[in-house]
């Protein structure tokens, strides 16, 4: 449950970043509509830049998503599901499930 709770916190941060990205998109649209080129708009953009927020958000979800997949795969395996069954549930290969189960990082 801890992995899921931590994912929930990451999702909250991701939602906040999404709101900031939408704000930046609106600002970029406004600037373009006013005829301001990107070479002038982007350097004046407050930090983090839109592209930085996008990268950070993606990395955040990838990191916590991996942890949840690994934790859930291990729990299902302990409860008796086979690697093939978990692979079908997750929509991945049996080899990927095997990697999730043996990953020593956790």
N, C-alpha and C positions, 0 to 999 in steps of 0.2 A: 504493500500500500504506500510505502514511503516514496517509491519511484513514481507512482501515479500522482501523489500529492506534489512532488517536486515538478512533475510535468505540468500540473495545473498552474503552479507559480510561473513557470516558463511561458505558458500560454498567456497568462495575464500580462507579462512583460512584452510578449509578442504583439498582443492587441494594442498596447500602448505605442509600440514602435509602428504598427500599422496605421494608427491614427496620425502619428507624426509624418509618416510617408505620404498619406493622403493630403495632409496639409502642404507638404512640399510640392506635391504634384499640382495642387491648385495654384501655388505661387509660381511654379514654372509655366503653367498655362497662361496665367495673367501676364507674366513677363513676355511670353511669346506673342500673345495677342496685342501687346503694346509695341511689338516690333523689336524688343530687346533680344539680341543674340545670346545663345547659351554661353559663349565665351565671356560674357559680362555677368550673366545671371548666376552661374554655378559658383564662381569664386566668391561671390557675395553671400551665398547661401550659408545659413548658420550651421554649425557643426553639431552632430555628425551629418554629412551629406546624405542625400537620398540613397545613393548607391552604397554608402557605408551602412545605413540602417537596414537596407535590404540584405546585405551580406551578414550582418550581425543577427538579424531575425532568422535567416535560414540556418546559420550555424547553431543558434540556440535550440531551435526545434529539432535539428538533426541530432544534436548531442543528447537531449533528454529523450527523444524518440528511440534512439538506439538503446538507451538504458531500460526503457519500458519494455521494448521488444525482448531484450535479453532476460530481464526479470520474469516477464510473463512466460517466455518459452521454458525457462527453468522450472517455474512453478507447475506448468502443464505437464512437463516431463516427469516431475516428481509425483504428480497425481496419476500417472499411468498412461498418458497419451504417448504414442510413438512419434518419432521424428517425422515420419511421413504424414501423420495426422496433423501435427503442428504446422508442417510446411503447407498443407492444403488450407488450413485455417488462415495462415498469415499471407498466403499467396506468394510464397518464395520456394526455393528449391530445398530439398532435404539437406544438401551440403551447407546451405546458409544456416539452417537450423542447427546443424552440427557445430558450425562455427560459433553460433550464439551460445550454445551449451558449454563449449569448452573454453571460451574466452577467459583468460586468467585475470583480467583487469578488475573484476568484481569479487 
